[in-house]
Amino acid sequence: MPQTQSTVKEVIPDIGGNFTIDENVLAVLPPDTQVLEASSFGTSAWTRTARVVTKEPDGTVKSYFLKCATEGGRVMMEGEFNSMSELYKLAPSFVPQPYAWGTFRSVNPVTHFFLCEFVDMENELPDPVPFCAKLAEIHSNSVSPTGKFGFMVPNCHGKILQSNDWDDSWTSFFTKLLVSFFEMEIGVNGPWQEYEQAFETIVATVIPQLLEPLQADGRVLKPCLVHGDLWEENTAINLATGDPVVFDASAFYAHNEYELGTWRRKVVKFSRPYFNQYLRNIPPSEPVDQWDDRIRLYCLKFNLAHMIGWPGAPLVRHEIYDDMQYLIEKYPPKPLT
């Protein structure tokens, strides 16, 4: 996993510090653009971020948001650029416009960047009504370029590389994704026999019972573009328009309900009003009576991501275990016939 927070400080100084823009970043700006200021801006767990204020040849002053990461940051920056680009095509008022990603020419350690529109934001929860309507619009209008579940380039959930190879089967795709995150979580936080046994049962018996029906009995499950990490830390209010805005995407084409899995986490503030508003736009998939259990299953992936990124959180690990036990009791192995 890329560890970027410490070494990238050599590229962008602490808050308020001014720095020189790399030649390869300048190369993606409009010709003859003058950089007026480039300084550290905002906070990010795995990267360094900055605001770049420029003056274009016609005198227009324009600001950009620059994100940088070293070491394994190439996948992070390329993945975020492509994630944000796909979302921007469908909802340009909902996503800062992405411009480019690349690699600095003259910096050691090797540093990668993502450049997008700078949006003045207020970090507060968006109104559930327009927020969920816009999200549902993306889910409804998106079309997978292959007709499959997955994404066109590798990308990361935070700093964690996620399995996103194209797959016709949502059951197969989600199983591979969840297994990869569980294996990383065990590697980071150590073994726990009962926990690992429960996960084996989730994979062998629960996932097939919950996800295979989505594509059985003639049902067609559309791969929908999802943001992939949509919680309050990755949303805000655009101060210029008052509209909700989202960022830090780790997108892929998925079952649309997967997007809601993170909302079920105990620490996330997208509570029942957000679920209700979303369901007013897109009702639960069939079988409807398994909707809540599917959300519980999808939530496992987001809690595992937390345990990988912030190791040593026993309450979250026990929450994962309790959710697995609940699902195993409700969907036990089917008797042999």
N, C-alpha and C positions, 0 to 999 in steps of 0.2 A: 504494500500500500504506500502511496506517495506521502512523505512527511515533508511539508513545505513551509510551515509557519516560521521556523527559525532562520533558515538560510536565505529565504527570499527577502528578509530585512536588509540584506546587502544591496538589493535592487531598488526597493522603495523604502525610504527612511520612515521613522515613526511619525505619528500624526502631526501634521503641520509642516513637515520637512519638504523643501522643494528639491526636485531632482531633474536630471537631464533625460529627455525622452530618447529612447533607442532609435537608431536609424530605421529599423524594420517597422517600428510603429509609425514613424513619420511617413514611411513609404505608402501606408494604406490610407493616409489622410488625403483630402483633395489637394491637387498640385498648388504649390506656392502658399500653403497654409502656414501661418506664423503661430508658434506656441507661446502664449502669454504667461502661462503658469502650469506647473504640474506638481501636485502635492498629494500626500497621503490623505485618504478620505474614507471614513467608515471603518467597519470591523468585519473580519471574516475569519472563521475557524481554521481554514486550511490554506488560505492564500493571502496576498497583500493587494490592497485596492487603492485606487487613486482617482482624483478628478483632474482632467486635462482641459484647460481653457485655451481656446484657439481663436485666431482672427483669420477669416477667409479673405481672399483677394478683393472681394467687393465690400469689405469692412464688417461683415457679419461676425459677431462673436458667438462661438458655439462651444459647448462643453461636451466632453466624452467621459465615459466611465471605463477605466482600465483595470483589469484584474491580472495578476501575475502569479505564477507558480514555478518552482524549480523541480528538479529530479523527475518524478513521475508525472509532472504537471502537463505534459503534452496531451495525454488522454483526457485529462480534466478540461483543458482549454478547448481542444477540438470538439470534445463531446458537448460542452456547454454551448459553444457557438452553433453547432448543428441542432441542438435541442431548442435553443431560443429562436433559431431561424425557422424551424418548422412551426413553432407556436406563433411567431410573428406573421407568417403567411396567412394564418387563419384569424388572428385577432390583434391587429397592429396597435389598437388603443390599450390593450391589456398587457403588452410586453414591450420593454425598451427595445428599440431597433438594434439588432446586432449588425456590426460592420465587418469584423475580421477576427481571425486568430492567427497566431504565428509564433515564431521563435526570435528572441533578441539576437542581434548580430554580434554584439561586442561584449557580452557579459559572461563572467565566470563566477558562479556555476551557471550552466545552461539554464536559461529562463524562457518560459513560454507565456504567451499573453492572449487575452480575449478583450476585444474592444467593442463597446456598444454605446448607444445613446445615454447621455446623463439625464436622469429624471429627478427633479426635486420631489422628495417623498416625505410623507408623514407616517411614522411607524405606528399605525393603529389598525385594529381589526376592521376589515371592509364590511360594508352593509351586506348581509347574506343574500338579499334579493338580486341586486345587479351582479354581485360576485358569482353566485351559483348559476345565474342565467348565462353569463359569459363563458364560464367553465363548461357548462352543458353544450353550449354552441360549438366549442372546440371539439368536444367529444362527438357530437352529432355530425359535424361537417368534415371531419378529418377522414382521409382515405389512405390506408397503408399502401405504399408504392409497390409492394409485392403481394398484397392481399393476405399477408401473414402477420403474426405477432413478432415483435422485435424492433430493431433500429438499424439504420444504415451505417453507423460507425460505433465503435466501443465508446462508452461513456461511464460516468461515475455517479454514485449516490454519495454526495459530499466528496470524500477522498477515496471512497471504496469502489473499485472496479466492479461493475455489475454485468452479469451474463445477459446478453441481449441478442444472440444470434437468431436469425429468422426461423420460425417454426409454425407449421399449420395448426398445431394443437395448443390451445391455451393451457390445458392440463400439463402437457410436457414442458412448455415454456416456463410456467410458474414453478413447477417442481424443480427444474434446473436452477432457476434464480434463487429459490428458497434454500435449496441444498448448499449452494455456493456460499450464501451468507451464513448459514448455520456452521459450516465447516470453518469459516473464518472466525466466527464468534468463539468456537471451542478453542481454536488456536490462540486467540487473544486472552480469553478468560479461564481456560483450563477445563479439564474433564469434569463431568458430573454424571454418574452412571444412569440414574433415574431420568434425568433430563434427556440424555442421548437416546435412551430406550423409548421415551415418549415421542421423540422426534421421528425415530424409525417408524413408529406406528402411524404418525401423521402422514408420512410419505406413502406408506404402503396401503393404508386403508381410508384415511380421512380425505386426503386430497382427491382421490378418484371419486369418492361418493359425493363430494361437494362441487367439483369442477367438471367432471365428465358429463353430467346432465346438461350443462350449458350448450354442448354441441351434440346432443343425442336426440333421438326421436324426431329428426328432421329440423331441429333448431339450428339456426345460423348465428354465430357469435361474431359480431363485427369487431375487428381490431381498431381501437380508437386511440388517437394520440393523447397521452397523459403527460402532465407536467412531471410527475414522478417523485416529487418531494414537497408537496404543497401543504405547508402549515404556516402559522402566523409569522415565523421568522423569515419566510420567503415571499411575503405579501406586504403591501403597503397601499397608501392612498397617494395618487398623483396630485400634488398641490396645485398644479396649473389647471387641471380639469375636474378634480374631485372624484375621478374614476378609480376603481381598484386597479392595481398593477402587480404583476408577479415576476419573479426573477429566480436565479440559481436553479434552473431546471435540469433534471436528469431524465429526459423524455424517452419514451418508446411507445410503440403501438401495443395496447393491452386491452383487457376487459375493462370497460370504463369504471366499474365498481372498485377496481384496484386502487384508483385515485383516492378513494374515501378511507382506505385502510389506515392511513396515518392519522385521520381525524379521530379515530377510536382510542388513540394513545391517551393515557391519563394526563399527560403534561400538555397536550395540545388544546388550544382554546376554541377550535372550530367544533362547537358543541351541537346539540340537537337542532337548533334553528337552521344550521347549515345543511345538515342531513335532510331536514324537511323541505327546504327550498330546492335543494338539488333534485329530490325525488319528484317535486312538482314539475320539473323540466324533463327529467328522464326517469321513468318508473323502474322498479327493480326488474332484473332479468328473470326469466323463468328457469327453474322453479322459484316462485316468489317466496315460498315459505322457508327457503334456505338463505335468503338475503342476509340476515343478521349474522349467520354463521360464516358466510363467505367473507363478510367484512372482518370478522374476528380472525379468520385464517389469514387474510391479507395483512392484517395488523402485525402478525408475527414478523414479517419481513422488516417492517419499520422499527420495531423494537429490537430486532437483531442488529440492525444498522446502528442504533444508538449504543448497543453494547460493544460493537466493534470500534466505533469512534470515540466513545467515552468509557473505557473499561472500568470494571470494579463497581458496578451499580447493582447490588444484590436485589434491590426491590424490583428493578426492571426485569432481571433474569427470572425472578420468581413469578412475575406477571406473565412472562412468556410460558413458563412451566404450567401455571394455573390455566391459561387459555388452552394449552395443548391438552391438558387433562379433561377440561370441559368438553372439547371437541371429540376426544377419544371415547368418553362416556356416551356421548350422543350419537356417534357414528362408529360403533364397535366393528371389529372384523366380521364380515359376513360368514355364517356357518358354511362349511364345505358341503356340497351336494353330491 
